[in-house]
Amino acid sequence: MLAGALVVGSPVVVAAESSSSCHAHKVATGDGRCLPDHDRDGLADQAERKSHGTDPKRADTDSDGIEDGLEKVLGGP
């Protein structure tokens, strides 16, 4: 497991201060892969489309002031 990472189903949401081999606009998975995260909210684009029902191009899909990745960690919609 990566230091500073929170597991939210799959993929792993990587905290900003985490050291990971993923480059900008990517999140790390538990198996070492890096997946695209174009809005940099901590949720992989694929997971936003298929699992979370959020917009991979908007960090705060519902415009409530809480980014989608944090909202999923907190158990929000």
C-alpha positions in Angstrom: 0.0 0.0 0.0 1.2 3.5 -0.7 2.0 5.8 2.1 -0.6 8.5 2.6 -3.2 6.7 0.4 -6.8 6.1 1.2 -8.6 3.0 -0.2 -12.0 3.9 -1.8 -13.1 0.7 -3.4 -10.9 0.6 -6.4 -8.7 2.5 -7.4 -6.7 3.9 -4.5 -7.2 7.6 -3.9 -3.7 9.1 -3.5 -3.2 12.0 -1.0 -1.4 15.0 -2.5 1.6 14.5 -0.2 1.9 10.8 -1.1 5.1 9.6 -2.8 4.1 7.6 -5.8 5.5 6.7 -9.2 2.4 8.1 -10.9 2.8 11.4 -12.7 0.4 14.4 -12.7 -3.2 13.7 -13.6 -2.9 10.0 -12.6 -3.9 7.9 -9.5 -2.3 4.8 -8.3 -4.1 1.5 -7.9 -3.4 -1.2 -5.3 -1.6 -3.3 -7.9 0.9 -0.6 -8.9 -0.8 0.7 -12.0 -1.4 4.4 -12.7 -4.7 5.4 -14.2 -5.7 8.8 -15.7 -7.3 11.4 -13.4 -7.7 14.5 -15.6 -9.7 16.6 -13.1 -7.2 15.7 -10.3 -9.9 14.8 -7.7 -8.3 11.6 -6.7 -10.7 9.3 -8.6 -9.6 7.6 -11.8 -11.5 8.7 -14.9 -12.6 5.2 -15.6 -14.0 4.8 -12.1 -15.8 8.1 -12.3 -17.6 7.0 -15.5 -18.3 3.4 -14.5 -18.7 3.3 -10.7 -19.2 6.7 -9.2 -21.5 8.5 -11.7 -19.3 11.6 -11.5 -17.8 13.7 -14.3 -14.1 12.9 -15.0 -13.6 16.4 -16.4 -15.0 18.2 -13.3 -13.3 17.8 -9.9 -16.6 18.8 -8.1 -19.3 17.3 -10.3 -22.2 18.5 -8.1 -20.7 21.9 -7.4 -21.1 21.6 -3.6 -17.6 22.7 -2.8 -16.3 19.2 -2.0 -14.2 17.5 -4.7 -15.6 14.1 -5.9 -12.7 12.1 -4.4 -13.1 13.5 -0.9 -16.9 13.2 -1.2 -16.5 9.5 -1.9 -14.2 9.1 1.1 -16.7 10.9 3.4 -19.6 8.8 2.1 -21.4 11.6 0.2 -23.4 11.2 -3.0 
